[in-house]
Amino acid sequence: MIANSAGKGRVIFHIDMNCFYASVEAAYNPSLKGKPLAIAGNPEERKGIVVTSSYEARDKGVKTTMTIWQAKKNCPELIVMPPNFERYRAASKELFKILADITPNVQPVSIDEGYMDITDVNSELSPLEMAHRLQKRILEELDLPCSIGIAPNKFLAKMGSDMKKPLGITVLRKRELASTLWPLPIGEMYGVGEKTATKLIEKGIETIGDLATHNTYELKQLLGINGERLKNRANGIDNRQVDPEAVFEFKSIGSSQTLPFDTVDEQEVRKLLASLAESVERRMKRKNAAGQSIQIMIRYKNRKTITRSKKLYRYIDTKDEILYQAEELFHLHWNQEPIRLLGITVQDVEVKKNIAKQLDLFTYEEEAGKEKLYQAIEDLSEKYGNDVFKKLDTISQDEQPRTSFQKDFLDDYRK
C-alpha cells in the first residue's frame, strides 16, 4: 500500500475521465447509453473528424481522428453528434469541485483530467479506498466514469490511470516497476510521441524497461535533455509538485479555424483573420493579459502547414493590434496557394499586473495625457480599496471556449 501519512512519501492521484465527451452526452441523454456514439465536427464544414467515441464504437473500429465516412464504414449504426463544449465545460467544473472537496491540492491539466495530492489528507481510509469512494461519487453524482492512477509521483499516476479503462484503479509502486511498467512498449509511455518512439526503436529501445536501463549519454545525444528526463521517468523519478496555481501559467493564447472551402479570396481571409483576432482578444481580456509576440498558422490545400511569428516591441491585447500584426505576417509569408485553415496566437503572454510599463518615445505622450486619470484612480483606490474598478466576474456567451483545447477556463471550479 502507498502510505499517506506524514514522512512516508507523497501520494498522487491522476483522474482521467473515460470517453469524456461521449460519456457526458450519454449522461445528458440516457438513451445513448450502450450505443456506438462518436463526437465529431460538422462534415459540411469539413470538420468531420472523430474527436472521441464511446467504447461501443471503439469496439467496432471507430478511432479518434478518423473521418466520419471511415467511421461509419466500420460501424454503420454509429450515432454521430457535434461537440457541445458548453456542456463538457459544465461537467468538468462539477468534476473538479468534487476533487476540491477532498483536498485543495488539485491541478487540472485539461477539461477531463487532473492531479490530486492526497498526502496530507486526514482520512481513516487507505489511498485505494479513497480512490474507490471518489470514483463511485463521480459516477453517482455526475453519471460519468473515470479511471484513477495512484502513485508516489505525477508521471506514475498518469501512467496508472491509462492502464485500466473504463472505471479502472491502478496502483503503481516504484519497487514493482520492473513487472508493471517496464514491459510496456516504448510508444505507450507518457511523454513519448510518435517521432520520439521511432528514434528510440531505431536504437533498439523497444520497451520502457529498455529506456530505463539505457546509457544516459546516448539518450542525451539522441534526444537532448529530454532523453535524460524520459529515462528518469522510466525509473519512476519525477519530482514535479501538484500545483493548483499551474492553471494560471499560460504563455500563449490562440484561436484557429478551418475554412468552409479552400480559398485564395483575400476578402474571405481577412474576414476570418478578423474573427480569430476578436476571439483571441476576448480570451485575453478574460485573463486580463497581454502578449509580446504574434504567430500565424497557415494550412494549405495539400495540408502543408507553416507557422511564422515575430517579437513585438511592446505588449498588445486588442483586436485591432492583433489583427494588424497577423495580417502583416500573413501577407509576408502567404505563397498565394489555396488556404484550408488559419490560426492566430499571441505568445509571451503575461498577466497585466505582472507587466512593468516601460515608457518610450512612442507611448510617453499618450501616457502623459492620462496622468490626471491615473491620479484620480489612485485617489479613489486609496479611499475605497484597490478593486474599485474591478469588473464583474461574468462571462458573456461569446467568451465561452469554442474548443476543449483552450485551457483558460480550468479554474472555473473555484468560482
C-alpha positions, 0 to 999 in steps of 0.5 A: 500500500502507498502510505499517506501519512506524514514522512512516508512519501507523497501520494498522487492521484491522476483522474482521467475521465473515460470517453469524456465527451461521449460519456457526458452526452450519454449522461445528458441523454440516457438513451445513448447509453450502450450505443456506438456514439462518436463526437465529431465536427460538422462534415459540411464544414469539413470538420468531420473528424472523430474527436472521441467515441464511446467504447461501443464504437471503439469496439467496432473500429471507430478511432479518434481522428478518423473521418466520419465516412471511415467511421461509419464504414466500420460501424454503420449504426454509429450515432454521430453528434457535434461537440457541445463544449458548453456542456463538457465545460459544465461537467468538468467544473462539477468534476473538479469541485468534487476533487476540491472537496477532498483536498485543495491540492488539485491541478487540472491539466485539461477539461477531463483530467487532473492531479490530486495530492492526497498526502496530507489528507486526514482520512481513516481510509487507505489511498485505494479506498479513497480512490474507490469512494471518489470514483463511485461519487463521480459516477453517482453524482455526475453519471460519468466514469473515470479511471484513477492512477495512484502513485508516489509521483505525477508521471506514475499516476498518469501512467496508472490511470491509462492502464485500466479503462473504463472505471479502472484503479491502478496502483503503481509502486516504484519497487514493482516497476520492473513487472508493471511498467517496464514491459510496456512498449516504448510508444505507450509511455507518457511523454513519448510521441510518435517521432520520439518512439521511432528514434528510440526503436531505431536504437533498439529501445523497444520497451520502457524497461529498455529506456530505463536501463539505457546509457544516459549519454546516448539518450542525451545525444539522441534526444537532448535533455529530454532523453535524460528526463524520459529515462528518469521517468522510466525509473519512476523519478519525477519530482514535479509538485501538484500545483493548483496555481499551474492553471494560471501559467499560460504563455500563449493564447490562440484561436484557429479555424478551418475554412468552409472551402479552400480559398485564395479570396483575400476578402474571405481571409481577412474576414476570418483573420478578423474573427480569430483576432476578436476571439483571441482578444476576448480570451485575453481580456478574460485573463486580463493579459497581454502578449509580446509576440504574434504567430500565424498558422497557415494550412494549405490545400495539400495540408502543408502547414507553416507557422511564422511569428515575430517579437513585438516591441511592446505588449498588445491585447486588442483586436485591432493590434492583433489583427494588424500584426497577423495580417502583416505576417500573413501577407509576408509569408502567404505563397498565394496557394489555396488556404484550408485553415488559419490560426492566430496566437499571441505568445509571451503572454503575461498577466497585466499586473505582472507587466512593468510599463516601460515608457518610450518615445512612442507611448510617453505622450499618450501616457502623459495625457492620462496622468490626471486619470491615473491620479484620480484612480489612485485617489479613489483606490486609496479611499475605497480599496484597490478593486474599485474598478474591478469588473464583474466576474461574468462571462458573456456567451461569446467568451465561452471556449469554442474548443476543449483545447483552450485551457483558460477556463480550468479554474472555473471550479473555484468560482 
